[in-house]
């Protein structure tokens, strides 16, 4: 199981990003545990300057705007 953290204040883009992670994982047949981090201090400590951000198994893979679905699937498969 992969642990995925979506960093952001809970905006629509952040919610969409979390849904994209879940959809991409389902498409690939990968189990994921998606959590949302909304605390600004923790977001900054993770190195996210622009939200939403995505970390997979502790590695920050994306920050700022909605991720490209193909790239997201690649990150999930590789991580």
C-alpha positions as CSV (number, residue, x, y, z in Angstrom):
1,X,0.0,0.0,0.0
2,X,1.3,3.5,-0.9
3,X,0.8,6.4,1.5
4,X,-0.1,9.6,-0.3
5,X,-0.4,13.0,1.2
6,X,-2.2,15.8,-0.6
7,X,-1.1,19.2,0.7
8,X,-3.4,22.1,0.6
9,X,-5.9,24.2,2.4
10,X,-8.9,22.1,1.4
11,X,-9.8,24.1,-1.8
12,X,-11.5,22.6,-4.8
13,X,-8.2,21.9,-6.6
14,X,-7.0,20.0,-3.5
15,X,-10.1,17.9,-3.4
16,X,-9.9,17.2,-7.1
17,X,-6.2,16.2,-6.7
18,X,-7.1,13.7,-4.0
19,X,-9.8,12.3,-6.2
20,X,-7.4,12.0,-9.1
21,X,-4.9,10.1,-6.9
22,X,-7.6,7.7,-5.9
23,X,-8.8,7.2,-9.5
24,X,-5.3,6.8,-10.8
25,X,-4.5,4.2,-8.2
26,X,-7.7,2.3,-8.9
27,X,-6.9,2.3,-12.6
28,X,-3.5,0.8,-11.9
29,X,-4.7,-1.6,-9.3
30,X,-2.6,0.0,-6.6
31,X,-3.9,0.3,-3.0
32,X,-3.4,3.8,-1.6
33,X,-4.0,5.5,1.7
34,X,-4.7,9.2,0.9
35,X,-4.5,11.7,3.6
36,X,-5.0,15.5,3.4
37,X,-2.7,17.9,5.1
38,X,-4.3,21.3,5.7
39,X,-1.9,22.7,8.3
40,X,0.0,25.6,6.7
41,X,3.1,25.0,8.9
42,X,3.3,21.3,7.9
43,X,2.7,22.2,4.3
44,X,5.6,24.6,4.3
45,X,7.8,22.1,6.2
46,X,7.1,19.6,3.5
47,X,8.6,22.0,0.9
48,X,5.3,22.8,-0.8
49,X,5.4,26.4,-2.0
50,X,2.3,26.2,-4.2
51,X,-0.7,24.0,-3.5
52,X,-1.9,21.4,-4.1
53,X,1.1,19.3,-3.4
54,X,1.5,15.5,-3.5
55,X,3.9,13.3,-1.6
56,X,4.0,9.5,-2.3
57,X,5.6,7.4,0.4
58,X,7.3,10.5,1.9
59,X,8.7,11.9,-1.4
60,X,7.3,15.2,-2.7
61,X,6.4,14.6,-6.4
62,X,4.2,17.5,-7.3
63,X,3.4,21.1,-6.2
64,X,1.2,23.7,-7.8
65,X,-2.0,23.2,-9.8
66,X,-3.7,20.0,-10.8
67,X,-1.3,17.2,-11.8
68,X,-1.2,15.7,-15.3
69,X,-3.1,12.4,-15.1
70,X,-0.4,10.5,-17.0
71,X,2.3,11.8,-14.8
72,X,0.3,11.0,-11.7
73,X,-0.1,7.4,-12.8
74,X,3.6,7.2,-13.5
75,X,4.5,8.6,-10.0
76,X,2.1,6.1,-8.4
77,X,3.6,3.2,-10.4
78,X,7.2,4.2,-9.8
79,X,7.2,5.2,-6.2
